[in-house]
């Protein structure tokens, strides 16, 4: 009986590991199908503090639901030199969706900066697999240094 239970436990573990296995090409396809478009960056004053509000559209053209999307918005001046960056998150992004989001960077050190352009870098995607019980993280393999 113990031997049978160990075999079943081993099979369940193997199936779980295979379900979480994602080929590099599939990870690349998923990452290419997730796009972030910055709609507006503006200064807002709430509660007496200076905050930076970022409105963006997150488009998920992949066939997978995303548990979390972690990305950086690099703020650039008119000479395309980096002023700074803001890390943003979006949670529970359904497959084949395009939705607007708003995020506020509280007490932002970049609130008075002259932002001419921005560049979005996706850091990590947490992808829910087909059974919705397992998740795979796709991390960025590159780091941008704009200084």
MARVOVEX-473192 format. One line per 4 residues: for each residue x, y, z of N, C-alpha, C. Coordinates in nm, 4 decimals. Layout:
X Y Z X Y Z X Y Z ~ ... .
END
This chain:
0.0826 -0.1197 0.0000 0.0000 0.0000 0.0000 0.0871 0.1262 0.0000 ~ 0.1932 0.1246 0.0825 0.2827 0.2401 0.0870 0.3496 0.2608 -0.0489 ~ 0.3864 0.1501 -0.1124 0.4519 0.1585 -0.2426 0.3576 0.2190 -0.3466 ~ 0.2310 0.1790 -0.3420 0.1304 0.2321 -0.4345 0.1101 0.3821 -0.4121 .
0.1047 0.4236 -0.2865 0.0876 0.5662 -0.2548 0.2085 0.6471 -0.3009 ~ 0.3287 0.5919 -0.2854 0.4488 0.6614 -0.3303 0.4502 0.6761 -0.4825 ~ 0.4049 0.5733 -0.5532 0.3980 0.5809 -0.6996 0.2977 0.6877 -0.7424 ~ 0.1812 0.6902 -0.6785 0.0794 0.7908 -0.7110 0.1309 0.9306 -0.6807 .
0.1962 0.9473 -0.5651 0.2517 1.0776 -0.5283 0.3575 1.1207 -0.6298 ~ 0.4409 1.0266 -0.6741 0.5426 1.0574 -0.7745 0.4819 1.0990 -0.9065 ~ 0.3747 1.0309 -0.9484 0.3070 1.0666 -1.0735 0.2427 1.2041 -1.0657 ~ 0.1791 1.2335 -0.9527 0.1166 1.3654 -0.9353 0.2223 1.4745 -0.9389 .
0.3352 1.4513 -0.8738 0.4441 1.5489 -0.8749 0.4979 1.5679 -1.0163 ~ 0.5140 1.4602 -1.0913 0.5643 1.4692 -1.2288 0.4671 1.5443 -1.3182 ~ 0.3372 1.5171 -1.3034 0.2358 1.5869 -1.3833 0.2363 1.7352 -1.3503 ~ 0.2490 1.7696 -1.2222 0.2537 1.9106 -1.1819 0.3764 1.9785 -1.2404 .
0.4894 1.9119 -1.2358 0.6119 1.9700 -1.2915 0.5990 1.9897 -1.4420 ~ 0.5366 1.8932 -1.5120 0.5188 1.9082 -1.6567 0.4202 2.0198 -1.6880 ~ 0.3181 2.0368 -1.6029 0.2197 2.1423 -1.6267 0.2837 2.2794 -1.6118 ~ 0.3836 2.2902 -1.5254 0.4481 2.4190 -1.5035 0.5646 2.4418 -1.5989 .
0.5971 2.3421 -1.6797 0.7063 2.3551 -1.7742 0.6586 2.4369 -1.8940 ~ 0.7369 2.5358 -1.9307 0.7018 2.6237 -2.0408 0.8254 2.6385 -2.1275 ~ 0.8116 2.6137 -2.2548 0.9279 2.6238 -2.3435 0.9703 2.7701 -2.3553 ~ 1.0983 2.7938 -2.3822 1.1447 2.9319 -2.3989 1.0713 3.0056 -2.5112 .
1.0399 2.9344 -2.6195 0.9691 2.9989 -2.7302 0.8276 3.0388 -2.6890 ~ 0.7592 2.9526 -2.6140 0.6236 2.9835 -2.5674 0.6276 3.1032 -2.4723 ~ 0.7288 3.1076 -2.3853 0.7445 3.2217 -2.2946 0.7672 3.3500 -2.3742 ~ 0.8482 3.3414 -2.4800 0.8727 3.4564 -2.5668 0.7434 3.5031 -2.6332 .
0.6635 3.4077 -2.6830 0.5364 3.4427 -2.7476 0.4421 3.5121 -2.6497 ~ 0.4327 3.4603 -2.5287 0.3445 3.5211 -2.4287 0.3914 3.6626 -2.3989 ~ 0.5225 3.6790 -2.3792 0.5764 3.8112 -2.3461 0.5542 3.9112 -2.4598 ~ 0.5653 3.8660 -2.5846 0.5428 3.9546 -2.6985 0.3962 3.9947 -2.7128 .
0.3060 3.9139 -2.6600 0.1628 3.9418 -2.6708 0.1074 4.0233 -2.5550 ~ 0.1928 4.0639 -2.4634 0.1512 4.1506 -2.3531 0.2151 4.2866 -2.3770 ~ 0.1302 4.3880 -2.3962 0.1792 4.5216 -2.4310 0.1263 4.6251 -2.3325 ~ 0.2112 4.7224 -2.3012 0.1735 4.8328 -2.2134 0.1895 4.9625 -2.2920 .
0.0831 5.0405 -2.2971 0.0854 5.1705 -2.3652 0.0582 5.2781 -2.2608 ~ 0.1514 5.3703 -2.2450 0.1341 5.4802 -2.1501 0.0440 5.5846 -2.2152 ~ -0.0677 5.6142 -2.1506 -0.1632 5.7112 -2.2043 -0.1354 5.8518 -2.1528 ~ -0.1033 5.8621 -2.0235 -0.0830 5.9946 -1.9648 -0.0034 5.9822 -1.8358 .
0.0891 6.0763 -1.8172 0.1613 6.0901 -1.6905 0.1424 6.2343 -1.6475 ~ 0.0858 6.2532 -1.5286 0.0626 6.3901 -1.4838 0.0809 6.4014 -1.3331 ~ 0.1043 6.5226 -1.2911 0.1202 6.5535 -1.1492 -0.0179 6.5732 -1.0884 ~ -0.0412 6.5100 -0.9758 -0.1663 6.5281 -0.9027 -0.1324 6.5585 -0.7576 .
-0.2117 6.6455 -0.6986 -0.1922 6.6796 -0.5578 -0.3114 6.6274 -0.4800 ~ -0.2847 6.5267 -0.4000 -0.3883 6.4700 -0.3148 -0.3335 6.4628 -0.1738 ~ -0.4151 6.4962 -0.0797 -0.3787 6.4873 0.0618 -0.2571 6.5726 0.0954 ~ -0.2325 6.6790 0.0184 -0.1232 6.7696 0.0481 0.0127 6.7232 -0.0019 .
0.0200 6.6093 -0.0690 0.1473 6.5587 -0.1190 0.1494 6.5664 -0.2707 ~ 0.2686 6.5672 -0.3246 0.2841 6.5642 -0.4701 0.2957 6.4199 -0.5161 ~ 0.2080 6.3822 -0.6057 0.2047 6.2458 -0.6566 0.2098 6.2483 -0.8087 ~ 0.2579 6.1408 -0.8658 0.2633 6.1258 -1.0103 0.1629 6.0187 -1.0498 .
0.0658 6.0572 -1.1330 -0.0380 5.9638 -1.1757 -0.0049 5.9127 -1.3160 ~ -0.0092 5.7816 -1.3309 0.0204 5.7185 -1.4595 -0.1045 5.6449 -1.5057 ~ -0.1547 5.6837 -1.6233 -0.2661 5.6113 -1.6851 -0.2086 5.5316 -1.8010 ~ -0.2466 5.4038 -1.8069 -0.1923 5.3179 -1.9113 -0.2946 5.2141 -1.9544 .
-0.2723 5.1608 -2.0743 -0.3551 5.0528 -2.1273 -0.2680 4.9276 -2.1304 ~ -0.3199 4.8218 -2.0691 -0.2517 4.6927 -2.0686 -0.3292 4.5981 -2.1589 ~ -0.2637 4.5510 -2.2635 -0.3263 4.4611 -2.3599 -0.2634 4.3231 -2.3475 ~ -0.3475 4.2242 -2.3240 -0.3027 4.0853 -2.3160 -0.3628 4.0103 -2.4347 .
-0.2842 3.9911 -2.5393 -0.3302 3.9208 -2.6592 -0.2972 3.7720 -2.6538 ~ -0.2441 3.7263 -2.5416 -0.2090 3.5842 -2.5296 -0.3326 3.5021 -2.4940 ~ -0.3171 3.3718 -2.4958 -0.4265 3.2810 -2.4613 -0.4218 3.2393 -2.3150 ~ -0.3529 3.3167 -2.2326 -0.3370 3.2837 -2.0915 -0.3806 3.4008 -2.0041 .
-0.4424 3.3687 -1.8913 -0.4709 3.4702 -1.7907 -0.3411 3.5017 -1.7179 ~ -0.3247 3.6272 -1.6796 -0.2048 3.6693 -1.6080 -0.2421 3.7022 -1.4641 ~ -0.1722 3.6438 -1.3714 -0.1957 3.6726 -1.2304 -0.1380 3.8091 -1.1944 ~ -0.0175 3.8382 -1.2470 0.0482 3.9650 -1.2146 0.1395 4.0058 -1.3293 .
0.1412 4.1349 -1.3581 0.2342 4.1925 -1.4549 0.3141 4.2985 -1.3804 ~ 0.4455 4.2840 -1.3820 0.5362 4.3759 -1.3132 0.6199 4.4456 -1.4200 ~ 0.6138 4.5787 -1.4258 0.6893 4.6496 -1.5284 0.7411 4.7823 -1.4758 ~ 0.8437 4.8321 -1.5427 0.9044 4.9609 -1.5106 0.8713 5.0604 -1.6206 .
0.8447 5.1838 -1.5806 0.8286 5.2934 -1.6757 0.9495 5.3838 -1.6564 ~ 1.0375 5.3870 -1.7568 1.1553 5.4728 -1.7524 1.1139 5.6104 -1.8040 ~ 1.1350 5.7124 -1.7236 1.1002 5.8498 -1.7595 1.2207 5.9155 -1.8255 ~ 1.1993 5.9744 -1.9438 1.3083 6.0319 -2.0222 1.2862 6.1806 -2.0445 .
1.3967 6.2560 -2.0528 1.3866 6.3983 -2.0846 1.3912 6.4168 -2.2361 ~ 1.4011 6.5433 -2.2825 1.3976 6.5677 -2.4273 1.5214 6.5160 -2.4997 ~ 1.6308 6.4914 -2.4273 1.7519 6.4343 -2.4874 1.7576 6.2822 -2.4719 ~ 1.6461 6.2224 -2.4339 1.6341 6.0774 -2.4101 1.7288 6.0268 -2.3025 .
1.7567 6.1116 -2.2047 1.8326 6.0680 -2.0870 1.7333 6.0345 -1.9771 ~ 1.7644 5.9295 -1.9028 1.6711 5.8833 -1.8006 1.6680 5.9783 -1.6814 ~ 1.5471 6.0180 -1.6449 1.5238 6.0984 -1.5254 1.5106 6.0058 -1.4054 ~ 1.4402 5.8974 -1.4254 1.4151 5.7990 -1.3205 1.3192 5.6942 -1.3723 .
1.2776 5.6053 -1.2846 1.1828 5.5016 -1.3261 1.0822 5.4753 -1.2152 ~ 0.9655 5.4291 -1.2567 0.8561 5.3967 -1.1653 0.8197 5.2507 -1.1888 ~ 0.8087 5.1741 -1.0813 0.7676 5.0341 -1.0937 0.6174 5.0248 -1.0722 ~ 0.5492 4.9607 -1.1659 0.4039 4.9457 -1.1594 0.3653 4.7982 -1.1682 .
0.2466 4.7674 -1.1162 0.1951 4.6310 -1.1155 0.0505 4.6315 -1.1626 ~ 0.0111 4.5241 -1.2278 -0.1296 4.4996 -1.2608 -0.1587 4.3550 -1.2214 ~ -0.2764 4.3322 -1.1657 -0.3124 4.2002 -1.1163 -0.4370 4.1485 -1.1873 ~ -0.4445 4.0179 -1.2014 -0.5593 3.9468 -1.2582 -0.6010 4.0040 -1.3941 .
-0.5119 3.9911 -1.4898 -0.5366 4.0386 -1.6258 -0.5890 3.9204 -1.7081 ~ -0.7141 3.9273 -1.7549 -0.7689 3.8141 -1.8311 -0.7072 3.8033 -1.9707 ~ -0.7146 3.6822 -2.0263 -0.6620 3.6609 -2.1612 -0.7465 3.7368 -2.2625 ~ -0.6839 3.7726 -2.3729 -0.7494 3.8455 -2.4826 -0.8235 3.9689 -2.4323 .
-0.7528 4.0528 -2.3564 -0.8168 4.1718 -2.2998 -0.7335 4.2962 -2.3278 ~ -0.7997 4.4098 -2.3211 -0.7358 4.5398 -2.3324 -0.8091 4.6320 -2.2360 ~ -0.7405 4.6750 -2.1317 -0.8059 4.7504 -2.0257 -0.7188 4.8679 -1.9831 ~ -0.7847 4.9787 -1.9454 -0.7142 5.0958 -1.8947 -0.6972 5.0840 -1.7439 .
-0.5808 5.1275 -1.6964 -0.5489 5.1267 -1.5543 -0.4968 5.2641 -1.5147 ~ -0.5022 5.2909 -1.3853 -0.4466 5.4144 -1.3309 -0.3694 5.3778 -1.2055 ~ -0.2489 5.4322 -1.1937 -0.1657 5.4072 -1.0772 -0.1065 5.5398 -1.0314 ~ -0.0877 5.5533 -0.9011 -0.0335 5.6771 -0.8458 0.0964 5.6452 -0.7728 .
0.2028 5.7153 -0.8113 0.3316 5.7044 -0.7434 0.3321 5.8092 -0.6329 ~ 0.3155 5.7640 -0.5084 0.3023 5.8538 -0.3934 0.4361 5.9207 -0.3627 ~ 0.4323 6.0506 -0.3368 0.5510 6.1298 -0.3048 0.6642 6.1044 -0.4042 ~ 0.6323 6.1143 -0.5299 0.7284 6.0840 -0.6355 0.8405 6.1880 -0.6401 .
0.9652 6.1434 -0.6480 1.0752 6.2394 -0.6620 1.0813 6.3013 -0.8023 ~ 1.0014 6.2477 -0.8950 1.0040 6.2947 -1.0336 0.8859 6.3848 -1.0673 ~ 0.8147 6.4312 -0.9658 0.6909 6.5054 -0.9892 0.7160 6.6394 -1.0586 ~ 0.8308 6.7012 -1.0365 0.8608 6.8306 -1.0984 0.9487 6.8177 -1.2227 .
0.9804 6.6969 -1.2626 1.0672 6.6754 -1.3783 0.9913 6.7010 -1.5084 ~ 1.0643 6.7455 -1.6082 1.0079 6.7652 -1.7419 1.0190 6.6328 -1.8179 ~ 0.9115 6.5577 -1.8202 0.9106 6.4261 -1.8836 0.8690 6.4425 -2.0291 ~ 0.9607 6.4114 -2.1207 0.9320 6.4248 -2.2635 0.8880 6.2922 -2.3251 .
0.9369 6.1823 -2.2706 0.9080 6.0514 -2.3290 0.9173 5.9461 -2.2198 ~ 0.8750 5.8260 -2.2515 0.8856 5.7165 -2.1561 0.9122 5.5866 -2.2311 ~ 0.9706 5.4929 -2.1605 1.0021 5.3621 -2.2164 0.9551 5.2579 -2.1161 ~ 0.8818 5.1577 -2.1633 0.8262 5.0554 -2.0746 0.9104 4.9285 -2.0855 .
0.9477 4.8747 -1.9704 1.0242 4.7500 -1.9629 0.9464 4.6505 -1.8774 ~ 0.9079 4.5396 -1.9354 0.8367 4.4362 -1.8600 0.9381 4.3558 -1.7804 ~ 0.9192 4.3500 -1.6484 1.0124 4.2785 -1.5617 0.9714 4.1332 -1.5403 ~ 0.8418 4.1107 -1.5128 0.7975 3.9747 -1.4826 0.6497 3.9588 -1.5153 .
0.6161 3.8426 -1.5698 0.4773 3.8040 -1.5946 0.4509 3.6755 -1.5175 ~ 0.3470 3.6739 -1.4359 0.3038 3.5516 -1.3693 0.1845 3.4983 -1.4468 ~ 0.2044 3.3870 -1.5173 0.1062 3.3314 -1.6100 0.0341 3.2146 -1.5445 ~ -0.0998 3.2201 -1.5468 -0.1794 3.1072 -1.4993 -0.1911 3.0076 -1.6131 .
-0.1568 2.8844 -1.5856 -0.1616 2.7815 -1.6888 -0.3060 2.7373 -1.7105 ~ -0.3272 2.6491 -1.8058 -0.4612 2.6105 -1.8503 -0.5520 2.5616 -1.7391 ~ -0.4967 2.4929 -1.6407 -0.5817 2.4390 -1.5344 -0.6124 2.5424 -1.4259 ~ -0.5564 2.6618 -1.4360 -0.5781 2.7728 -1.3428 -0.5288 2.7428 -1.2012 .
-0.4612 2.6304 -1.1824 -0.4102 2.5955 -1.0503 -0.2594 2.6115 -1.0415 ~ -0.1917 2.6155 -1.1543 -0.0470 2.6321 -1.1518 -0.0102 2.7628 -1.2209 ~ 0.1036 2.8166 -1.1791 0.1469 2.9452 -1.2304 0.2939 2.9354 -1.2704 ~ 0.3292 3.0034 -1.3780 0.4665 3.0092 -1.4253 0.5078 3.1554 -1.4315 .
0.6268 3.1863 -1.3819 0.6790 3.3225 -1.3880 0.7747 3.3352 -1.5056 ~ 0.7533 3.4383 -1.5857 0.8427 3.4700 -1.6967 0.9128 3.5994 -1.6582 ~ 1.0429 3.5921 -1.6387 1.1194 3.7096 -1.5973 1.1959 3.7660 -1.7158 ~ 1.2220 3.8950 -1.7098 1.2976 3.9612 -1.8149 1.4420 3.9139 -1.8101 .
1.4989 3.8904 -1.9257 1.6376 3.8456 -1.9317 1.7332 3.9614 -1.9563 ~ 1.6797 4.0803 -1.9664 1.7645 4.1960 -1.9915 1.7311 4.3061 -1.8926 ~ 1.8300 4.3846 -1.8588 1.8104 4.5023 -1.7760 1.8526 4.6232 -1.8580 ~ 1.7674 4.7230 -1.8604 1.7984 4.8445 -1.9348 1.8728 4.9415 -1.8446 .
1.9800 4.9974 -1.8945 2.0531 5.1006 -1.8230 2.0646 5.2188 -1.9176 ~ 1.9895 5.3230 -1.8903 1.9812 5.4360 -1.9829 2.0695 5.5530 -1.9426 ~ 2.1483 5.5377 -1.8406 2.2303 5.6501 -1.7926 2.3592 5.6616 -1.8676 .
END
